[in-house]
Amino acid sequence: MKNQIYSIAVAIALVIPSLASADVEIEKVEDNKVVVSYNPVEASTVLGRIELERQIRRAASEVCGPQRLSNAGSLAEYVTNRACFEEAVITALAKV
C-alpha cells in the first residue's frame, strides 16, 4: 500500500509543467502508478483546480482499488483501499 501511495506521489511530483497539456490528462504508466498531467495556469483557477482534484481522485481510485464496500470484496479490503485512496489524494494535492 505504501508503495502505491509513494508511486502516485512521485508521479504527480514529477509532472513537468512546461510539458503539460491544456487539459488535465491521466496516463497509466504501470499497474500501481498513474501520471496526472495538468496546466499550472489552468490549475490556478477554481474550475481548473476542481478538474485537477477530480482527476487525481480518479487516478487514486484506479491505483488503490474499489472504493465501495460492495465492490471491495471484504471489509478489510475496503478499509485498505480507502486508506490508500485518502493518503494518495492528500499527498498528490499537497504536491500541486
C-alpha positions as CSV (number, residue, x, y, z in Angstrom):
1,M,0.0,0.0,0.0
2,K,2.8,2.5,0.9
3,N,4.4,1.6,-2.4
4,Q,1.2,2.5,-4.3
5,I,0.9,5.8,-2.4
6,Y,4.5,6.6,-3.0
7,S,4.1,5.8,-6.7
8,I,1.2,8.3,-7.1
9,A,3.0,11.0,-5.1
10,V,6.2,10.6,-7.2
11,A,4.2,10.6,-10.4
12,I,2.4,13.8,-9.5
13,A,5.6,15.4,-8.3
14,L,7.5,14.6,-11.5
15,V,5.0,16.2,-13.8
16,I,6.9,18.9,-15.8
17,P,4.7,22.0,-16.1
18,S,6.2,23.1,-19.3
19,L,5.2,19.9,-21.0
20,A,1.7,19.7,-19.5
21,S,-1.2,19.9,-21.8
22,A,-4.0,22.5,-21.6
23,D,-6.4,19.9,-20.2
24,V,-5.9,17.5,-17.3
25,E,-4.8,14.1,-18.6
26,I,-4.3,10.7,-16.9
27,E,-1.7,8.3,-18.3
28,K,-1.3,4.8,-16.9
29,V,2.4,4.1,-16.6
30,E,2.4,0.9,-14.6
31,D,-0.1,-1.2,-12.6
32,N,0.5,0.8,-9.4
33,K,1.4,4.2,-10.8
34,V,-0.6,6.8,-12.8
35,V,0.7,10.1,-14.0
36,V,-1.7,13.1,-13.9
37,S,-0.6,15.9,-16.2
38,Y,-2.0,19.4,-15.9
39,N,-1.5,23.0,-17.0
40,P,-0.5,25.1,-13.9
41,V,-2.2,28.2,-15.2
42,E,-5.5,26.4,-15.5
43,A,-5.0,24.8,-12.1
44,S,-4.8,28.2,-10.6
45,T,-8.5,28.9,-11.5
46,V,-11.3,27.5,-9.4
47,L,-12.7,25.3,-12.2
48,G,-9.2,24.1,-13.1
49,R,-8.5,23.2,-9.5
50,I,-11.8,21.3,-9.3
51,E,-11.0,19.3,-12.5
52,L,-7.4,18.6,-11.3
53,E,-8.7,17.3,-8.0
54,R,-11.3,15.1,-9.8
55,Q,-8.6,13.6,-12.0
56,I,-6.3,13.0,-9.0
57,R,-9.2,11.2,-7.2
58,R,-9.9,9.1,-10.3
59,A,-6.2,8.2,-10.6
60,A,-6.0,7.3,-6.9
61,S,-9.1,5.1,-7.3
62,E,-7.5,3.3,-10.2
63,V,-4.4,2.5,-8.3
64,C,-5.9,1.8,-4.8
65,G,-8.8,-0.3,-5.9
66,P,-12.6,-0.3,-5.3
67,Q,-13.8,2.5,-3.0
68,R,-17.2,0.9,-2.3
69,L,-17.6,-1.9,0.2
70,S,-19.9,-3.8,-2.1
71,N,-17.1,-3.8,-4.8
72,A,-14.1,-4.4,-2.5
73,G,-15.0,-8.0,-1.6
74,S,-14.3,-7.7,2.1
75,L,-14.3,-5.1,4.9
76,A,-10.6,-5.4,5.3
77,E,-10.0,-4.8,1.6
78,Y,-12.3,-1.8,1.7
79,V,-10.5,-0.3,4.7
80,T,-7.2,-0.8,3.0
81,N,-8.4,0.7,-0.3
82,R,-9.9,3.7,1.4
83,A,-6.7,4.4,3.4
84,C,-4.6,4.1,0.3
85,F,-7.0,6.4,-1.6
86,E,-7.2,9.1,1.1
87,E,-3.4,9.2,1.6
88,A,-2.7,9.3,-2.2
89,V,-5.2,12.2,-2.7
90,I,-3.8,14.2,0.2
91,T,-0.2,13.6,-0.9
92,A,-0.9,14.4,-4.5
93,L,-2.8,17.6,-3.8
94,A,0.0,18.7,-1.4
95,K,2.4,18.5,-4.4
96,V,0.3,20.7,-6.7
